[in-house]
Amino acid sequence: MPQTYLTTLTHFTHFLTAYIHTLLYLRSLYPRASFVTSRFHNTPVHQSRHPAVCDWIRDAVSAVRDELLSSSVSRIAIVIFSTDTGGKATGSTKIMERFMLDVSQFPVVEKGERNTEIEWEEGVDAEDGREKEKEKEKAPDADVDVNLSESFRAALITLTTRCSQLSPLPPNCSFNISMELKDEADIDPPIGHPRPWIPVQPSLQKTGRKGGVEKRDDEERTQGEDLGGLRVTPIRTVEAGVFRFETWVEEGRAKFELGTAKSSLASSGLGG
């Protein structure tokens, strides 16, 4: 199959889906017995067997794909957070880790060109429908450019290595998926009905964007305290042809504060 913008974007969303599932397994957000192990780009990956988790991830990745098509996305984040406040009903959310994918260098393709590629791909297999049936049966990692496939494989292997080097997460952690939009004046947040996206909490908000209305001197410009984390660990740069993205993990301030608090508690003899 010819490698087009749309087919390569589909390969990326398949990779992103496997990346998220495997990350949930490696960081033990759900019981490991609830995952099944398979192979993707010739390396082991893990997939949740819980229907609700699978549906949520599939819908989230689909929503990400829609925004990638509009060329408005700068970064994608899988955010792991904790709401466990030691029994205090504060309702605050503590950012533990953010697994980042910088897609700001993805190619920008006009809508008309994307439609042309779709029509051309459908016209290739017009013989009797048998080729289309074969396409339905193909694995998600089939027909991927060999260089891109090797890069995906390396990123998944490195993800496993990096996660093994991270300190354990506290109990009762959960996750979500967020996007950071490009810092351009003509890019607006994805709003409408239904709304698959909502604004992130203030600690993960960026400052105003370029080309926007300038703030007065008496208006303080702040940036979310959880952006960037306290420790950043590179994972992998994936590059094949015009497609290029970088991955890394940011460990949040709250994670280190939690570790310090536990150490202090243990040294005082008050721990479990």
Residue pairs with C-beta under 8 A, 6 or more apart in sequence:
1 7
1 121
1 143
2 121
2 124
3 145
3 241
4 117
4 120
4 121
5 107
5 109
5 113
5 114
5 117
6 114
6 117
6 118
6 121
7 121
7 143
8 145
8 148
8 241
8 243
9 65
9 68
9 69
11 141
11 144
11 148
11 152
12 68
12 243
12 245
13 61
13 62
13 64
13 65
14 40
14 140
14 141
15 41
15 152
15 155
15 156
16 61
16 64
16 76
16 101
17 57
17 58
17 61
17 140
18 40
18 45
18 47
18 140
18 156
19 78
19 101
19 155
19 156
19 159
20 57
20 60
20 61
20 78
20 177
21 35
21 45
21 46
21 47
21 48
21 57
22 45
22 46
22 47
22 156
22 159
22 160
23 78
23 99
23 159
23 163
24 30
24 35
24 46
24 48
24 53
24 175
25 32
25 35
25 46
25 48
26 46
26 159
26 160
26 163
26 164
27 80
27 97
27 163
27 166
27 169
27 173
28 168
28 169
29 80
29 169
29 173
29 174
29 175
30 48
30 50
30 53
34 48
34 49
34 50
35 46
35 47
35 48
35 49
36 46
36 47
36 49
37 44
37 45
37 46
38 44
38 45
38 46
38 47
39 45
40 140
40 141
40 152
40 156
41 141
41 144
41 149
41 150
41 152
41 153
41 156
42 149
42 153
43 153
43 156
43 157
45 156
47 54
48 54
48 57
59 196
60 177
60 196
61 177
63 190
63 196
63 197
64 73
64 76
64 177
64 179
66 190
67 73
67 179
67 190
68 103
68 106
69 114
71 106
71 108
71 109
71 182
72 181
72 182
72 187
72 190
73 103
73 104
73 106
73 179
73 180
73 181
73 182
74 102
74 103
74 104
74 179
74 180
74 181
74 182
74 183
75 100
75 101
75 102
75 103
75 104
75 179
75 180
76 100
76 101
76 103
76 177
76 178
76 179
76 180
77 98
77 99
77 100
77 101
77 177
77 178
77 179
77 180
78 98
78 99
78 175
78 176
78 177
79 95
79 97
79 98
79 99
79 175
79 176
79 177
79 178
79 204
80 95
80 96
80 97
80 98
80 99
80 169
80 173
80 174
80 175
81 93
81 94
81 95
81 96
81 173
81 174
81 175
81 176
82 93
82 94
82 96
82 169
82 170
82 172
82 173
82 174
82 254
82 258
83 91
83 92
83 93
83 94
83 172
83 174
84 170
84 171
84 172
84 173
85 92
85 94
93 201
94 252
94 254
94 255
94 258
95 203
95 204
95 226
95 229
95 252
95 253
95 254
95 255
96 169
96 170
96 173
96 251
96 252
96 254
96 255
97 166
97 169
97 229
97 249
97 250
97 251
97 252
97 255
98 226
98 229
98 249
98 250
98 252
99 159
99 235
99 247
99 248
99 249
100 246
100 247
100 248
100 249
100 250
101 245
101 246
101 247
102 245
102 246
102 247
103 245
104 182
105 244
105 245
106 243
106 244
106 245
107 242
107 243
124 131
125 131
125 132
125 135
141 149
141 152
144 152
145 240
145 241
147 240
147 241
148 238
148 240
148 241
148 243
151 236
151 238
151 239
151 240
152 238
154 236
154 238
155 235
155 236
155 238
155 247
158 235
158 236
159 235
159 236
159 247
162 233
162 235
162 249
165 233
166 249
166 251
167 255
167 259
169 255
170 258
178 200
178 204
179 197
180 206
181 187
181 189
181 209
183 206
183 209
183 210
184 209
184 210
184 211
185 209
185 210
185 211
185 212
186 211
187 209
189 197
189 199
190 196
190 197
191 197
199 205
201 224
202 224
203 224
203 225
203 226
203 227
204 224
204 226
204 227
205 223
205 224
206 223
206 224
206 227
207 221
207 222
207 223
208 215
208 221
215 221
225 253
226 252
226 253
226 254
228 250
229 250
229 251
229 252
229 253
230 251
230 252
230 253
230 255
230 256
231 250
231 251
231 256
232 248
232 249
232 250
232 251
233 248
233 249
233 251
234 246
234 247
234 248
235 247
235 248
235 249
236 246
236 247
237 244
237 245
237 246
237 247
238 244
238 245
238 246
238 247
262 271
265 271
